[in-house]
């Protein structure tokens, strides 16, 4: 039996990764997880092959040339993120449902490719101001990078209506419950 695809996209700082982790840890479903590739440096305690496949910009561009990605995007100059075909095949071939934690354009590209086999969820912050506050509190980026992320978030939020479901993360517990409900309903189809 082939698994289904659950796609999570959101502006940076919306709580997407926290919601994905909660779903993995508390749903009782043995999800497979597609580990994305990136050309950015690890943050904090992030490890190669756990949170991301970290690559140099040159290595990432070589994978693009090899057509190794289902989707990728240059999020900022020389800062790439992408989903390796080999990762998707690995998880789907195991018979598990696969989770994607990807940027907005990547999420829509995967949804377009897999259609009804995929559920695309957009995790939205309650406001741009709250998003800015969260990014400052996260304390992982410079003010300049926070300004870039907020600007990009405004642009990304325009794509929210193209997703199957928008979950506003104004209350983390409520957003986690809404996510679980949507995912269970989709997997039972």
Phi and psi in degrees as a GROMACS rama.xvg file:
@    title "Ramachandran Plot"
@    xaxis  label "Phi"
@    yaxis  label "Psi"
@TYPE xy
-81.3819  141.657  UNK-2
-75.7963  171.275  UNK-3
-107.03  166.127  UNK-4
-113.328  130.902  UNK-5
-114.845  120.395  UNK-6
-110.061  126.794  UNK-7
-115.364  126.232  UNK-8
-134.462  153.571  UNK-9
-177.98  159.748  UNK-10
-64.7056  150.447  UNK-11
-56.6014  130.045  UNK-12
94.7662  3.05084  UNK-13
-80.3352  -13.71  UNK-14
98.9985  9.36144  UNK-15
-56.7265  -51.0762  UNK-16
-65.006  -34.646  UNK-17
-65.3469  -42.0441  UNK-18
-67.0396  -41.9531  UNK-19
-60.5533  -46.4493  UNK-20
-60.6702  -42.2242  UNK-21
-61.2386  -44.8796  UNK-22
-59.8728  -44.117  UNK-23
-63.7298  -44.5257  UNK-24
-77.2437  -26.5866  UNK-25
-122.741  -3.88981  UNK-26
-83.1137  -19.6257  UNK-27
80.9402  1.4093  UNK-28
-97.021  133.933  UNK-29
-86.2918  79.5417  UNK-30
-74.2867  148.121  UNK-31
-89.4286  153.795  UNK-32
-128.447  125.697  UNK-33
-80.244  115.957  UNK-34
-85.2797  121.089  UNK-35
-76.8055  160.331  UNK-36
-103.64  149.451  UNK-37
-149.844  153.476  UNK-38
-98.2567  2.52676  UNK-39
-82.521  162.476  UNK-40
-75.8522  152.041  UNK-41
-60.4573  146.264  UNK-42
-105.857  141.232  UNK-43
53.0612  -120.246  UNK-44
-100.671  15.1821  UNK-45
-58.7324  141.285  UNK-46
-122.316  146.507  UNK-47
-59.2351  128.841  UNK-48
80.3094  0.403837  UNK-49
-109.344  -69.0188  UNK-50
-81.5106  -41.9765  UNK-51
-148.998  163.308  UNK-52
-93.8835  104.982  UNK-53
-82.7792  130.117  UNK-54
-132.561  157.792  UNK-55
-73.2622  164.482  UNK-56
-59.5418  -39.6798  UNK-57
-65.0009  -42.6926  UNK-58
-62.6605  -41.0515  UNK-59
-62.9072  -46.2459  UNK-60
-62.3957  -33.7796  UNK-61
-65.7616  -40.6799  UNK-62
-64.8082  -36.7554  UNK-63
-60.8168  -46.7234  UNK-64
-61.7056  -30.6865  UNK-65
-83.3868  0.908908  UNK-66
58.0227  41.1201  UNK-67
-87.6445  -4.64089  UNK-68
-109.557  142.7  UNK-69
-73.232  -40.225  UNK-70
-153.419  152.058  UNK-71
-156.262  161.859  UNK-72
-151.032  143.473  UNK-73
-89.3743  95.541  UNK-74
-68.7463  -41.7103  UNK-75
-136.295  163.938  UNK-76
-51.8622  124.022  UNK-77
59.9713  20.8794  UNK-78
-121.107  97.2678  UNK-79
-102.564  148.789  UNK-80
-132.101  145.686  UNK-81
-164.324  165.365  UNK-82
-110.8  116.751  UNK-83
-74.0382  132.689  UNK-84
-55.1431  -39.839  UNK-85
-61.4703  -33.327  UNK-86
-68.5655  -44.7607  UNK-87
-63.638  -45.9985  UNK-88
-61.1914  -40.8267  UNK-89
-57.7274  -47.1628  UNK-90
-73.2677  -48.2546  UNK-91
-62.4468  -36.9799  UNK-92
-67.7795  -20.0092  UNK-93
-81.3634  -6.93263  UNK-94
84.0994  4.81742  UNK-95
-90.436  157.194  UNK-96
-74.3284  146.758  UNK-97
-115.797  139.317  UNK-98
-104.838  137.779  UNK-99
-117.95  131.665  UNK-100
-118.195  88.7518  UNK-101
-132.658  166.021  UNK-102
-68.1763  169.753  UNK-103
-59.757  -49.1997  UNK-104
-63.7529  -40.7835  UNK-105
-63.4649  -42.0219  UNK-106
-60.782  -43.106  UNK-107
-68.9762  -34.6782  UNK-108
-65.8047  -41.4932  UNK-109
-66.2468  -43.7632  UNK-110
-58.7413  -44.7482  UNK-111
-61.8696  -40.6156  UNK-112
-68.9889  -40.4211  UNK-113
-102.577  -10.6509  UNK-114
53.0172  -126.635  UNK-115
-68.7774  -10.2463  UNK-116
-78.8223  -6.27686  UNK-117
-125.276  145.212  UNK-118
-113.962  121.951  UNK-119
-105.643  116.16  UNK-120
-110.933  133.26  UNK-121
-108.28  118.692  UNK-122
-93.8561  118.864  UNK-123
-114.723  136.402  UNK-124
-71.8594  157.567  UNK-125
-64.5388  -27.2136  UNK-126
-162.87  163.957  UNK-127
-66.7097  -36.4513  UNK-128
-62.9728  -42.2738  UNK-129
-66.3268  -38.475  UNK-130
-59.9183  -45.8284  UNK-131
-58.3279  -45.3442  UNK-132
-59.7172  -44.2306  UNK-133
-62.6863  -41.6818  UNK-134
-65.0693  -38.4922  UNK-135
-64.951  -44.3803  UNK-136
-65.96  -30.2854  UNK-137
-64.2442  -30.6884  UNK-138
55.8612  39.8436  UNK-139
-114.215  -8.70833  UNK-140
-128.596  155.611  UNK-141
-71.8273  164.921  UNK-142
-58.9055  -38.0199  UNK-143
-63.3014  -43.7422  UNK-144
-68.0862  -37.9872  UNK-145
-61.0443  -43.4634  UNK-146
-61.0381  -40.724  UNK-147
-63.9143  -43.0133  UNK-148
-65.2854  -39.8418  UNK-149
-66.4891  -42.4383  UNK-150
-61.4312  -43.9077  UNK-151
-65.7488  -37.0851  UNK-152
-60.831  -40.7858  UNK-153
-59.3306  -42.3691  UNK-154
-67.2164  -45.4297  UNK-155
-62.5968  -35.9915  UNK-156
-65.3267  -18.6384  UNK-157
-66.1337  -23.3795  UNK-158
-89.369  -7.56875  UNK-159
-50.3124  -43.3432  UNK-160
-62.4812  -16.6155  UNK-161
-80.5304  -8.55988  UNK-162
-86.9754  159.914  UNK-163
-64.9306  -33.792  UNK-164
-152.514  138.04  UNK-165
-106.082  126.452  UNK-166
-114.965  116.265  UNK-167
-84.2371  120.789  UNK-168
-93.0803  72.7533  UNK-169
-95.5794  -16.9479  UNK-170
-143.23  114.322  UNK-171
-58.9666  -45.1543  UNK-172
-62.0053  -43.6725  UNK-173
-63.321  -43.6008  UNK-174
-63.1728  -38.5441  UNK-175
-65.526  -41.7055  UNK-176
-66.019  -43.0621  UNK-177
-60.9809  -39.8254  UNK-178
-64.3912  -48.449  UNK-179
-57.6562  -46.1507  UNK-180
-59.387  -45.848  UNK-181
-64.3588  -42.6015  UNK-182
-67.3472  -45.6344  UNK-183
-61.117  -42.7434  UNK-184
-61.892  -41.5369  UNK-185
-65.5119  -43.6878  UNK-186
-70.7454  -23.5102  UNK-187
-80.6878  -12.1465  UNK-188
